[in-house]
Amino acid sequence: MSTVDPEPLAAATLQEVIPVVEQLQCQDVAVSVMTLERYSTGFVVNIRVDWRGPTGPMPHLRWRVSDGHATTFIGGGCGGSGGGEKPNIRPMLLARGVPIVGRWLARKLEARPRGHSWRMHCSFWPAVSPEATALTLELTSTGLSRPILSETEPDTLYHWESERTLSNMGEITIPLRPASQR
């Protein structure tokens, strides 16, 4: 089986979008599966990763996927954006002239957990069996790595330095409707 997607997952081949909204949590890292997009040649899992640590490293996710039909799914990697701090809403409200009434509310807004957030999509193929009734996503490891730039060429990525790795974060089972019921 080829490790290169033979046919890109294009909007023209989109069959179904399934809302999931399930979360896996381990220590200070949360991975939320938001949606599953089924295509004629594969599928995409849209996720959000939140981490409450210092300056945000990049998450690297490894999944094991099963549809109960002994299919071997190939992951095309995860891509996305983010890493910036979650916004502190208090200065935004003050800048817009919204009065912050009471010391309790001011303390509550300042005490919100800080951290970093990413939106990512993970592609897989082949397509899920048309008669599958569930898809199980097991997050086998989550690596947090920080980019190290070249000392001589500041805009060039030198390598990734591992911050830490969390193993066996858990699994999420997504119920599916067989093709005969869609």
C-alpha angles and dihedrals in degrees: 000000000000120000090212118084104249094206122025117241098254130180089246090065096046110128105173144350115214120195110224112164098179125145136212116199129192121168106310097341123092124186115193121192104212105176143353117219114200117206131180090253103032144325142261127218114206113207144173122216120199125187127179097203132109123283104353123262120201117263120233113194129199118196135189110203130196133178096182092253099092091254116158108220122203118213117221091200132260124275133180146111142262136077096149121122119276106259121263102226098199098077090045092054093046092048090054091051095251107151116233102217118202135010091254093063093044091052091045092053093047093046095058111126111264123213144112133292134199133187111211141171124209119201125209137177154234103045120264112264109272090232097047113125097195142019118208119205114195116191100213096177142358116200122194112203133174123217116244113205125212114265092218097041108035094192094053122093109232100183145310118267114209114238094184143309128233116203132207098006091174139257141276124208115207116201112227132198112231115240091254089063099045 
